[in-house]
């Protein structure tokens, strides 16, 4: 099962869906003192946008919950870009640790 999918939910409206608790880095997230829930992944998305994908800033409407990270946009390409970035994080303990360190250095707090 893919943890991350982008689908069209209505004509011209797309959703990125990440199923929380199903990624390869859930144990690392817990080890770092966080909950691997949708709100945590929303924080990861915000960090990715702030640090390496500024062109995606303002492209999404987030609606995360405990069981899923959700991002909506009329721009399918922007959601696909974010999905690729999130997928790279979701399979790499080193990458999630790097982003947690970045968050700490910038005073960024996860709302998980």
C-alpha positions in Angstrom: 0.0 0.0 0.0 1.3 3.4 -0.9 1.4 5.8 2.1 1.1 8.9 -0.2 -1.4 9.4 -3.0 -2.5 12.4 -5.1 -6.1 12.2 -6.4 -8.6 14.4 -8.1 -11.5 14.9 -5.7 -13.5 17.2 -7.9 -13.0 18.8 -11.3 -9.9 21.0 -10.9 -9.4 20.1 -7.2 -6.8 17.7 -6.1 -5.8 16.1 -2.7 -2.5 14.8 -1.4 -3.2 12.1 1.2 -0.6 10.6 3.4 -1.8 7.8 5.7 -0.2 8.5 9.1 1.3 5.5 10.9 2.2 3.7 7.7 5.5 5.1 6.7 8.9 3.5 7.1 10.1 6.2 9.5 7.3 5.9 12.2 9.7 4.4 14.7 12.2 7.2 14.1 9.5 9.8 14.6 8.6 8.2 17.9 12.2 8.0 18.9 12.5 11.7 18.3 9.7 12.3 20.7 6.9 13.0 18.2 3.7 11.3 17.1 3.7 10.0 13.5 0.3 11.5 12.9 -1.1 13.8 10.2 -0.3 17.0 12.0 3.3 16.0 12.4 3.5 15.4 8.6 1.9 18.8 8.0 4.9 20.2 10.0 7.3 18.2 7.8 5.6 19.6 4.7 5.9 23.2 6.1 9.6 22.6 6.8 10.2 21.3 3.3 8.4 24.3 1.7 10.3 26.8 3.9 13.7 25.2 3.5 13.9 23.8 -0.1 10.7 24.4 -2.0 9.7 28.0 -1.6 8.0 27.9 -5.0 5.3 25.8 -3.3 4.5 28.4 -0.6 0.9 29.3 -0.6 -0.1 26.6 -3.1 -2.0 24.3 -0.6 -4.8 24.2 1.9 -4.0 21.8 4.7 -6.6 19.9 6.6 -4.7 17.3 8.6 -6.0 15.0 11.3 -4.6 12.3 13.5 -4.8 9.6 10.9 -3.8 11.5 7.8 -1.9 14.5 6.4 -4.1 16.2 3.8 -3.3 18.9 1.4 -5.6 20.4 -1.2 -4.8 22.4 -4.3 -6.0 23.2 -7.8 -2.4 22.8 -8.9 -1.9 19.0 -9.4 1.8 19.6 -10.3 2.4 21.3 -7.0 0.9 18.4 -5.1 2.9 15.9 -7.1 6.1 17.9 -6.3 5.2 17.9 -2.6 4.3 14.2 -2.7 7.7 13.3 -4.2 9.5 15.3 -1.4 7.4 13.7 1.3 8.0 10.2 -0.1 11.7 10.8 0.1 11.4 11.7 3.8 8.9 8.9 4.5 11.5 6.2 3.7 14.7 7.7 5.2 15.4 7.8 8.9 18.4 10.0 8.2 16.2 12.5 6.4 13.6 12.7 9.1 16.4 13.3 11.7 17.8 16.0 9.5 14.5 17.8 9.3 13.9 17.4 13.1 17.3 19.1 13.6 16.4 21.8 11.2 13.2 22.4 13.0 15.0 22.6 16.3 17.6 25.1 15.0 14.8 27.3 13.6 12.6 27.1 16.7 9.9 25.4 14.6 7.5 23.4 16.8 5.5 20.5 15.6 1.8 20.5 16.7 1.7 16.7 17.0 
